[in-house]
């Protein structure tokens, strides 16, 4: 039987061991915008080093998304209901553009390494 490992302390995260997998849950809530563009409220890792890297990256991502969300509020219009004054064709074009942007920015695939 292996001895239980110590659970690391990571500022801003609650960390626990779930049957050999370290799980960190963010203490502060994320906005819908942050979640939409990839910030996660919970992350999993095999060891402490991996967990620290993931938590740091997620913290940085959430900070940058918060800055983007509040410095350029027009970006959020893609997620708003269509303007009733907008014609049907304009609404279709806006929805299509929004879906394209979300498809590119919301992709969960990591970038290819060279």
C-alpha positions as CSV (number, residue, x, y, z in Angstrom):
1,X,0.0,0.0,0.0
2,X,1.4,3.4,-1.0
3,X,1.3,6.1,1.6
4,X,-1.1,9.0,0.9
5,X,0.6,11.9,-0.8
6,X,0.5,15.4,0.5
7,X,-1.9,17.7,-1.3
8,X,-0.2,20.9,-2.5
9,X,-1.4,24.3,-1.5
10,X,-2.0,26.6,-4.6
11,X,-3.3,30.1,-4.0
12,X,-6.8,30.7,-5.4
13,X,-7.5,26.9,-5.7
14,X,-8.9,24.2,-3.4
15,X,-6.9,21.1,-4.1
16,X,-7.7,17.5,-3.2
17,X,-6.6,14.0,-4.1
18,X,-9.2,11.9,-5.9
19,X,-7.9,8.3,-6.0
20,X,-4.4,9.3,-7.3
21,X,-5.5,12.3,-9.4
22,X,-4.9,15.7,-8.1
23,X,-8.0,17.9,-8.6
24,X,-7.9,21.7,-8.2
25,X,-11.2,23.7,-8.0
26,X,-11.0,27.5,-8.5
27,X,-12.1,29.5,-5.5
28,X,-13.3,32.6,-7.4
29,X,-16.2,32.2,-9.9
30,X,-15.6,32.6,-13.6
31,X,-17.7,34.8,-15.8
32,X,-19.7,33.2,-18.7
33,X,-17.3,34.9,-21.1
34,X,-14.2,33.3,-19.4
35,X,-15.8,29.9,-19.4
36,X,-16.9,30.3,-23.1
37,X,-13.3,31.0,-24.1
38,X,-11.6,28.2,-22.2
39,X,-11.0,29.1,-18.6
40,X,-11.8,26.2,-16.4
41,X,-13.1,26.1,-12.9
42,X,-11.7,22.6,-12.2
43,X,-8.5,21.0,-13.5
44,X,-7.0,17.5,-13.0
45,X,-3.3,16.5,-13.0
46,X,-1.2,13.4,-12.3
47,X,1.4,15.1,-10.1
48,X,2.1,18.4,-8.3
49,X,4.3,19.9,-11.0
50,X,1.7,19.3,-13.7
51,X,-1.0,20.8,-11.4
52,X,1.0,23.9,-10.7
53,X,1.6,24.5,-14.4
54,X,-2.1,24.0,-15.3
55,X,-3.3,26.2,-12.5
56,X,-0.9,29.0,-13.4
57,X,-1.9,28.8,-17.1
58,X,-5.6,28.8,-16.2
59,X,-5.1,31.8,-13.9
60,X,-3.3,33.7,-16.6
61,X,-6.0,32.8,-19.2
62,X,-8.8,33.9,-16.8
63,X,-7.0,37.2,-16.1
64,X,-6.5,38.0,-19.8
65,X,-10.1,37.0,-20.7
66,X,-11.4,39.3,-17.9
67,X,-9.3,42.2,-19.3
68,X,-10.6,41.5,-22.8
69,X,-14.2,41.2,-21.6
70,X,-14.3,44.5,-19.8
71,X,-12.0,46.5,-22.1
72,X,-13.9,45.6,-25.3
73,X,-17.6,45.0,-24.4
74,X,-18.6,44.9,-28.1
75,X,-17.1,41.4,-28.3
76,X,-20.0,40.2,-26.1
77,X,-22.5,41.2,-28.8
78,X,-21.9,37.9,-30.5
79,X,-23.7,36.2,-27.6
80,X,-26.6,38.6,-27.4
81,X,-30.0,38.0,-28.8
82,X,-30.5,39.4,-32.4
83,X,-31.6,43.0,-32.6
84,X,-35.4,43.0,-33.4
85,X,-34.8,45.9,-35.9
86,X,-32.3,43.8,-37.8
87,X,-33.5,42.2,-41.0
88,X,-33.6,38.4,-41.4
89,X,-30.6,38.3,-43.8
90,X,-28.5,40.6,-41.5
91,X,-29.4,38.3,-38.5
92,X,-28.3,35.2,-40.4
93,X,-25.0,36.9,-41.4
94,X,-24.4,38.1,-37.8
95,X,-25.2,34.6,-36.4
96,X,-22.9,33.0,-39.0
97,X,-20.0,35.3,-38.2
98,X,-20.5,34.8,-34.4
99,X,-20.5,31.0,-34.9
100,X,-17.3,31.2,-37.0
101,X,-15.6,33.3,-34.3
102,X,-16.7,31.0,-31.6
103,X,-15.6,28.0,-33.6
104,X,-12.1,29.4,-33.9
105,X,-11.7,30.9,-30.5
106,X,-13.6,28.3,-28.5
107,X,-11.6,25.3,-29.9
108,X,-10.4,23.0,-27.2
109,X,-7.6,21.5,-29.3
110,X,-4.2,22.5,-28.1
111,X,-1.9,24.2,-30.7
112,X,0.4,22.0,-32.7
113,X,3.9,21.8,-31.5
114,X,6.8,22.2,-33.9
